[in-house]
């Protein structure tokens, strides 16, 4: 993953839930700005989910339970302001 200096990242972004449980991010800022705001495991889950992986896929890939993935995604959504 490329690193972008925090000072070069914008802060103008909109996060919304599309009603199907997926989070859509419309941003001038790169998604890395959002990921930097999250604890590591939440960021991993959020990135994989945004790449189209299901909660089950993420759980298998990270070696954790689907329930833990669901919790990490829920906390990530809350932290970035998604409903």
PyMOL commands that set and color helices and strands:
alter all, ss='L'
color gray80, all
select helices_A, chain A and resi 6-8+31-36+40-50+55-62+66-80
alter helices_A, ss='H'
color red, helices_A
select strands_A, chain A and resi 13-17+23-27
alter strands_A, ss='S'
color yellow, strands_A
deselect
rebuild
show_as cartoon
